[in-house]
Amino acid sequence: MTNQNQEGTFQGANGLELYYQSWHPPALAKAVLVIVPGIGGHSGIFTRMVEYLLERDFIVYSFDLRGNGRSPGQRGYINNWAEFRLDLAAFLNLVTTKEPDLPLFLIGQSTGGTIALDYVLREPYQLQGLILMSPGLGLGVAPWKLWLGKILSRILPHFALDTGIDLNTGSRDPEVVAAFAQDPLRHSQGTARLATEFLKTIDWIKAHGTELQVPLLILHGGADRVTLPQSSRIFFDRLKLADKEIREYPDSYHELHHDLNYQEVLADIADWLNRHF
């Protein structure tokens, strides 16, 4: 059994050519899943997850955010958050053009969860559901770095600092952490402008979250020190949405698809997907 992997580029905001990949099962597909990676990650870090979903007859698409992975742009920089939103809109348009007759689900991981949630709240789309994995609704970055980012965003928006996020906070599996360190497409840069745009977006999401109308699944590790699990719980509890579920894995770290219990996480995702066609 072979799974077809394709790659290409598409035009995002301001004409920037962004890199994307897609994976197609040999059997007739049930639905299309679009994965939005977080800052510092890229479309190639979801191998286990993609293989699991392909075996269950899902088509998977993912792209590298501007300034990340194989996409151009300064690492960890955006002019404003709308660029992320427009990039995602362009990508979803590409995906629905290529796969017009299948149910569409959006999956956001880490900051990709913030991007996906912001998009769905502002641009109602024909989505069957939204899955947020360790969404960035509260960060474990040192407060002084965020404070400095706010000041510098006005005068030196391109100023970059290492986020200081330890690779070991990604997974409890030492082999996975070692692979993180060897991945040339990963980075840990964050700019002043990104910090302020991120914080503004979180505030906006918290103010408008009750307007969410799309079926939602949130997955978070209870030991996540990168994006804080309590922020997911607080957001979830405020939702008026009837079709909402949350799973917290008490000992899991930030990258749930790479942690020791990844099979449990993937089984929960597949179960939820199969109930939401």
VOLUM-489686 format. One record per residue (C-alpha): residue number from 1; chain; y, z, x. Coordinates in nm, 2 decimals. Example, Ala and Ser with C-alpha at 12.3 -4.5 7.8 and 13.67 -1.06 7.14 Angstrom:
2
+-----+---+--------+--------+--------+
!   k ! c !     yy !     zz !     xx !
+-----+---+--------+--------+--------+
!   1 ! A !  -0.45 !   0.78 !   1.23 !
!   2 ! A !  -0.11 !   0.71 !   1.37 !
+-----+---+--------+--------+--------+
This chain:
277
+-----+---+--------+--------+--------+
!   k ! c !     yy !     zz !     xx !
+-----+---+--------+--------+--------+
!   1 ! A !   0.00 !   0.00 !   0.00 !
!   2 ! A !   0.33 !  -0.10 !   0.15 !
!   3 ! A !   0.68 !   0.01 !   0.05 !
!   4 ! A !   0.96 !  -0.24 !   0.10 !
!   5 ! A !   1.26 !  -0.11 !   0.29 !
!   6 ! A !   1.58 !  -0.31 !   0.28 !
!   7 ! A !   1.92 !  -0.25 !   0.44 !
!   8 ! A !   2.26 !  -0.41 !   0.42 !
!   9 ! A !   2.63 !  -0.33 !   0.37 !
!  10 ! A !   2.87 !  -0.32 !   0.08 !
!  11 ! A !   3.25 !  -0.30 !   0.05 !
!  12 ! A !   3.38 !   0.04 !  -0.02 !
!  13 ! A !   3.74 !   0.16 !  -0.06 !
!  14 ! A !   4.01 !  -0.02 !   0.14 !
!  15 ! A !   3.76 !  -0.29 !   0.22 !
!  16 ! A !   3.55 !  -0.08 !   0.46 !
!  17 ! A !   3.19 !  -0.22 !   0.50 !
!  18 ! A !   2.95 !   0.07 !   0.45 !
!  19 ! A !   2.58 !   0.08 !   0.54 !
!  20 ! A !   2.31 !   0.13 !   0.29 !
!  21 ! A !   1.93 !   0.13 !   0.26 !
!  22 ! A !   1.69 !   0.09 !  -0.03 !
!  23 ! A !   1.32 !   0.15 !  -0.07 !
!  24 ! A !   1.10 !  -0.02 !  -0.33 !
!  25 ! A !   0.75 !   0.08 !  -0.44 !
!  26 ! A !   0.48 !  -0.19 !  -0.47 !
!  27 ! A !   0.41 !  -0.09 !  -0.83 !
!  28 ! A !   0.64 !  -0.14 !  -1.13 !
!  29 ! A !   0.93 !   0.11 !  -1.09 !
!  30 ! A !   1.00 !   0.38 !  -1.35 !
!  31 ! A !   1.36 !   0.45 !  -1.25 !
!  32 ! A !   1.62 !   0.41 !  -0.98 !
!  33 ! A !   1.75 !   0.71 !  -0.77 !
!  34 ! A !   2.07 !   0.70 !  -0.57 !
!  35 ! A !   2.10 !   0.97 !  -0.30 !
!  36 ! A !   2.44 !   1.07 !  -0.16 !
!  37 ! A !   2.40 !   1.24 !   0.18 !
!  38 ! A !   2.63 !   1.52 !   0.30 !
!  39 ! A !   2.89 !   1.51 !   0.58 !
!  40 ! A !   2.72 !   1.49 !   0.91 !
!  41 ! A !   2.40 !   1.34 !   0.76 !
!  42 ! A !   2.30 !   0.99 !   0.68 !
!  43 ! A !   2.07 !   0.78 !   0.46 !
!  44 ! A !   1.79 !   0.80 !   0.71 !
!  45 ! A !   1.73 !   1.18 !   0.68 !
!  46 ! A !   1.54 !   1.17 !   0.35 !
!  47 ! A !   1.22 !   1.02 !   0.48 !
!  48 ! A !   0.98 !   1.28 !   0.33 !
!  49 ! A !   1.17 !   1.27 !   0.00 !
!  50 ! A !   1.18 !   0.89 !  -0.02 !
!  51 ! A !   0.80 !   0.86 !   0.05 !
!  52 ! A !   0.72 !   1.12 !  -0.21 !
!  53 ! A !   0.93 !   0.94 !  -0.47 !
!  54 ! A !   0.80 !   0.59 !  -0.38 !
!  55 ! A !   0.44 !   0.72 !  -0.44 !
!  56 ! A !   0.56 !   0.81 !  -0.79 !
!  57 ! A !   0.70 !   0.46 !  -0.85 !
!  58 ! A !   1.07 !   0.53 !  -0.81 !
!  59 ! A !   1.32 !   0.30 !  -0.64 !
!  60 ! A !   1.55 !   0.48 !  -0.40 !
!  61 ! A !   1.89 !   0.38 !  -0.27 !
!  62 ! A !   2.11 !   0.57 !  -0.03 !
!  63 ! A !   2.42 !   0.49 !   0.18 !
!  64 ! A !   2.60 !   0.63 !   0.48 !
!  65 ! A !   2.94 !   0.79 !   0.39 !
!  66 ! A !   3.24 !   0.65 !   0.57 !
!  67 ! A !   3.27 !   0.82 !   0.91 !
!  68 ! A !   2.90 !   0.90 !   0.90 !
!  69 ! A !   2.57 !   0.75 !   1.02 !
!  70 ! A !   2.59 !   0.37 !   1.06 !
!  71 ! A !   2.91 !   0.34 !   0.86 !
!  72 ! A !   3.24 !   0.29 !   1.04 !
!  73 ! A !   3.53 !   0.54 !   1.04 !
!  74 ! A !   3.63 !   0.85 !   1.24 !
!  75 ! A !   3.36 !   1.11 !   1.22 !
!  76 ! A !   3.43 !   1.36 !   0.94 !
!  77 ! A !   3.76 !   1.20 !   0.84 !
!  78 ! A !   3.90 !   1.07 !   0.51 !
!  79 ! A !   4.25 !   0.99 !   0.40 !
!  80 ! A !   4.18 !   1.14 !   0.06 !
!  81 ! A !   3.88 !   1.23 !  -0.16 !
!  82 ! A !   3.93 !   0.93 !  -0.38 !
!  83 ! A !   3.79 !   0.72 !  -0.10 !
!  84 ! A !   3.45 !   0.89 !  -0.15 !
!  85 ! A !   3.47 !   0.84 !  -0.52 !
!  86 ! A !   3.56 !   0.47 !  -0.49 !
!  87 ! A !   3.28 !   0.42 !  -0.23 !
!  88 ! A !   3.03 !   0.58 !  -0.47 !
!  89 ! A !   3.16 !   0.37 !  -0.76 !
!  90 ! A !   3.12 !   0.05 !  -0.56 !
!  91 ! A !   2.77 !   0.15 !  -0.45 !
!  92 ! A !   2.65 !   0.23 !  -0.81 !
!  93 ! A !   2.79 !  -0.10 !  -0.92 !
!  94 ! A !   2.58 !  -0.27 !  -0.65 !
!  95 ! A !   2.27 !  -0.08 !  -0.75 !
!  96 ! A !   2.30 !  -0.15 !  -1.12 !
!  97 ! A !   2.36 !  -0.52 !  -1.04 !
!  98 ! A !   2.03 !  -0.53 !  -0.84 !
!  99 ! A !   1.83 !  -0.31 !  -1.08 !
! 100 ! A !   1.99 !  -0.37 !  -1.42 !
! 101 ! A !   1.72 !  -0.26 !  -1.66 !
! 102 ! A !   1.60 !   0.08 !  -1.51 !
! 103 ! A !   1.72 !   0.44 !  -1.59 !
! 104 ! A !   1.96 !   0.56 !  -1.32 !
! 105 ! A !   1.97 !   0.90 !  -1.16 !
! 106 ! A !   2.22 !   1.04 !  -0.90 !
! 107 ! A !   2.11 !   1.29 !  -0.64 !
! 108 ! A !   2.37 !   1.46 !  -0.42 !
! 109 ! A !   2.28 !   1.67 !  -0.11 !
! 110 ! A !   2.52 !   1.92 !   0.04 !
! 111 ! A !   2.87 !   1.77 !   0.04 !
! 112 ! A !   2.71 !   1.46 !  -0.12 !
! 113 ! A !   2.66 !   1.70 !  -0.42 !
! 114 ! A !   3.03 !   1.76 !  -0.43 !
! 115 ! A !   3.10 !   1.39 !  -0.42 !
! 116 ! A !   2.85 !   1.31 !  -0.69 !
! 117 ! A !   2.97 !   1.59 !  -0.92 !
! 118 ! A !   3.34 !   1.50 !  -0.87 !
! 119 ! A !   3.25 !   1.14 !  -0.95 !
! 120 ! A !   3.05 !   1.21 !  -1.27 !
! 121 ! A !   3.32 !   1.44 !  -1.40 !
! 122 ! A !   3.59 !   1.18 !  -1.35 !
! 123 ! A !   3.41 !   0.86 !  -1.41 !
! 124 ! A !   3.15 !   0.89 !  -1.69 !
! 125 ! A !   2.87 !   0.65 !  -1.60 !
! 126 ! A !   2.55 !   0.55 !  -1.76 !
! 127 ! A !   2.34 !   0.81 !  -1.58 !
! 128 ! A !   2.02 !   0.96 !  -1.71 !
! 129 ! A !   2.08 !   1.27 !  -1.50 !
! 130 ! A !   2.23 !   1.44 !  -1.20 !
! 131 ! A !   2.05 !   1.64 !  -0.93 !
! 132 ! A !   2.24 !   1.86 !  -0.69 !
! 133 ! A !   2.06 !   1.98 !  -0.38 !
! 134 ! A !   2.25 !   2.27 !  -0.20 !
! 135 ! A !   2.58 !   2.14 !  -0.33 !
! 136 ! A !   2.90 !   2.22 !  -0.15 !
! 137 ! A !   3.08 !   2.44 !  -0.40 !
! 138 ! A !   3.13 !   2.72 !  -0.15 !
! 139 ! A !   3.11 !   2.69 !   0.23 !
! 140 ! A !   2.97 !   2.90 !   0.51 !
! 141 ! A !   3.24 !   2.77 !   0.75 !
! 142 ! A !   3.46 !   3.03 !   0.92 !
! 143 ! A !   3.77 !   3.10 !   0.70 !
! 144 ! A !   4.01 !   3.06 !   1.00 !
! 145 ! A !   3.89 !   2.70 !   1.05 !
! 146 ! A !   3.97 !   2.62 !   0.68 !
! 147 ! A !   4.31 !   2.79 !   0.72 !
! 148 ! A !   4.38 !   2.59 !   1.03 !
! 149 ! A !   4.27 !   2.27 !   0.86 !
! 150 ! A !   4.52 !   2.33 !   0.58 !
! 151 ! A !   4.81 !   2.36 !   0.82 !
! 152 ! A !   4.71 !   2.07 !   1.05 !
! 153 ! A !   4.63 !   1.84 !   0.76 !
! 154 ! A !   5.01 !   1.79 !   0.71 !
! 155 ! A !   5.10 !   1.72 !   1.07 !
! 156 ! A !   4.77 !   1.62 !   1.25 !
! 157 ! A !   4.54 !   1.50 !   0.97 !
! 158 ! A !   4.30 !   1.34 !   1.22 !
! 159 ! A !   4.26 !   1.66 !   1.43 !
! 160 ! A !   3.89 !   1.74 !   1.46 !
! 161 ! A !   3.70 !   2.06 !   1.52 !
! 162 ! A !   3.33 !   2.12 !   1.54 !
! 163 ! A !   3.23 !   2.28 !   1.21 !
! 164 ! A !   3.03 !   2.54 !   1.40 !
! 165 ! A !   2.74 !   2.50 !   1.17 !
! 166 ! A !   2.42 !   2.60 !   1.36 !
! 167 ! A !   2.14 !   2.34 !   1.34 !
! 168 ! A !   1.90 !   2.62 !   1.28 !
! 169 ! A !   2.05 !   2.69 !   0.94 !
! 170 ! A !   1.92 !   2.35 !   0.82 !
! 171 ! A !   1.55 !   2.43 !   0.82 !
! 172 ! A !   1.30 !   2.71 !   0.90 !
! 173 ! A !   1.07 !   2.45 !   1.06 !
! 174 ! A !   1.14 !   2.45 !   1.44 !
! 175 ! A !   1.00 !   2.09 !   1.48 !
! 176 ! A !   1.25 !   1.97 !   1.22 !
! 177 ! A !   1.54 !   2.15 !   1.39 !
! 178 ! A !   1.44 !   1.99 !   1.72 !
! 179 ! A !   1.45 !   1.65 !   1.55 !
! 180 ! A !   1.80 !   1.73 !   1.41 !
! 181 ! A !   1.92 !   1.78 !   1.77 !
! 182 ! A !   1.78 !   1.45 !   1.88 !
! 183 ! A !   1.92 !   1.24 !   1.60 !
! 184 ! A !   2.21 !   1.04 !   1.74 !
! 185 ! A !   2.34 !   0.96 !   1.39 !
! 186 ! A !   2.40 !   1.32 !   1.30 !
! 187 ! A !   2.73 !   1.49 !   1.38 !
! 188 ! A !   2.91 !   1.82 !   1.32 !
! 189 ! A !   3.27 !   1.70 !   1.32 !
! 190 ! A !   3.52 !   1.80 !   1.05 !
! 191 ! A !   3.89 !   1.70 !   1.04 !
! 192 ! A !   4.19 !   1.88 !   0.91 !
! 193 ! A !   4.24 !   1.63 !   0.63 !
! 194 ! A !   3.87 !   1.65 !   0.52 !
! 195 ! A !   3.89 !   2.03 !   0.50 !
! 196 ! A !   4.20 !   2.03 !   0.27 !
! 197 ! A !   4.06 !   1.74 !   0.05 !
! 198 ! A !   3.73 !   1.92 !   0.02 !
! 199 ! A !   3.89 !   2.25 !  -0.09 !
! 200 ! A !   4.11 !   2.07 !  -0.34 !
! 201 ! A !   3.81 !   1.89 !  -0.49 !
! 202 ! A !   3.61 !   2.21 !  -0.52 !
! 203 ! A !   3.90 !   2.37 !  -0.71 !
! 204 ! A !   3.92 !   2.07 !  -0.94 !
! 205 ! A !   3.55 !   2.07 !  -1.00 !
! 206 ! A !   3.56 !   2.44 !  -1.09 !
! 207 ! A !   3.84 !   2.38 !  -1.33 !
! 208 ! A !   3.67 !   2.09 !  -1.50 !
! 209 ! A !   3.30 !   2.17 !  -1.47 !
! 210 ! A !   3.27 !   2.27 !  -1.83 !
! 211 ! A !   3.34 !   1.90 !  -1.93 !
! 212 ! A !   3.01 !   1.79 !  -1.77 !
! 213 ! A !   2.80 !   1.59 !  -2.02 !
! 214 ! A !   2.51 !   1.46 !  -1.80 !
! 215 ! A !   2.17 !   1.64 !  -1.78 !
! 216 ! A !   2.18 !   1.85 !  -1.46 !
! 217 ! A !   1.93 !   2.00 !  -1.22 !
! 218 ! A !   2.06 !   2.23 !  -0.93 !
! 219 ! A !   1.84 !   2.32 !  -0.64 !
! 220 ! A !   1.95 !   2.57 !  -0.38 !
! 221 ! A !   1.80 !   2.78 !  -0.10 !
! 222 ! A !   1.86 !   3.16 !  -0.14 !
! 223 ! A !   1.90 !   3.19 !   0.24 !
! 224 ! A !   2.14 !   2.89 !   0.27 !
! 225 ! A !   2.43 !   2.98 !   0.50 !
! 226 ! A !   2.59 !   2.64 !   0.50 !
! 227 ! A !   2.67 !   2.60 !   0.13 !
! 228 ! A !   2.65 !   2.93 !  -0.05 !
! 229 ! A !   2.38 !   2.98 !  -0.33 !
! 230 ! A !   2.60 !   3.21 !  -0.53 !
! 231 ! A !   2.86 !   2.93 !  -0.57 !
! 232 ! A !   2.59 !   2.72 !  -0.74 !
! 233 ! A !   2.49 !   3.02 !  -0.97 !
! 234 ! A !   2.85 !   3.08 !  -1.07 !
! 235 ! A !   2.91 !   2.71 !  -1.15 !
! 236 ! A !   2.58 !   2.68 !  -1.34 !
! 237 ! A !   2.65 !   2.99 !  -1.56 !
! 238 ! A !   2.99 !   2.85 !  -1.66 !
! 239 ! A !   2.85 !   2.52 !  -1.79 !
! 240 ! A !   2.85 !   2.46 !  -2.16 !
! 241 ! A !   2.59 !   2.19 !  -2.11 !
! 242 ! A !   2.27 !   2.23 !  -2.31 !
! 243 ! A !   2.05 !   2.03 !  -2.07 !
! 244 ! A !   2.09 !   2.22 !  -1.75 !
! 245 ! A !   1.84 !   2.38 !  -1.51 !
! 246 ! A !   1.86 !   2.56 !  -1.18 !
! 247 ! A !   1.60 !   2.64 !  -0.92 !
! 248 ! A !   1.66 !   2.89 !  -0.64 !
! 249 ! A !   1.41 !   2.92 !  -0.35 !
! 250 ! A !   1.46 !   3.27 !  -0.22 !
! 251 ! A !   1.39 !   3.21 !   0.15 !
! 252 ! A !   1.49 !   2.84 !   0.18 !
! 253 ! A !   1.76 !   2.71 !   0.41 !
! 254 ! A !   2.01 !   2.43 !   0.36 !
! 255 ! A !   1.82 !   2.11 !   0.38 !
! 256 ! A !   1.56 !   2.17 !   0.11 !
! 257 ! A !   1.39 !   1.83 !   0.17 !
! 258 ! A !   1.32 !   1.94 !   0.53 !
! 259 ! A !   1.23 !   2.31 !   0.48 !
! 260 ! A !   0.89 !   2.47 !   0.50 !
! 261 ! A !   0.85 !   2.45 !   0.12 !
! 262 ! A !   0.97 !   2.09 !   0.08 !
! 263 ! A !   0.67 !   1.99 !  -0.12 !
! 264 ! A !   0.75 !   2.25 !  -0.38 !
! 265 ! A !   1.11 !   2.12 !  -0.40 !
! 266 ! A !   1.00 !   1.76 !  -0.43 !
! 267 ! A !   0.75 !   1.85 !  -0.70 !
! 268 ! A !   1.02 !   2.02 !  -0.90 !
! 269 ! A !   1.24 !   1.71 !  -0.87 !
! 270 ! A !   0.96 !   1.48 !  -0.98 !
! 271 ! A !   0.88 !   1.71 !  -1.27 !
! 272 ! A !   1.24 !   1.71 !  -1.39 !
! 273 ! A !   1.28 !   1.33 !  -1.35 !
! 274 ! A !   0.97 !   1.27 !  -1.55 !
! 275 ! A !   1.11 !   1.48 !  -1.84 !
! 276 ! A !   1.44 !   1.29 !  -1.84 !
! 277 ! A !   1.36 !   0.92 !  -1.88 !
+-----+---+--------+--------+--------+
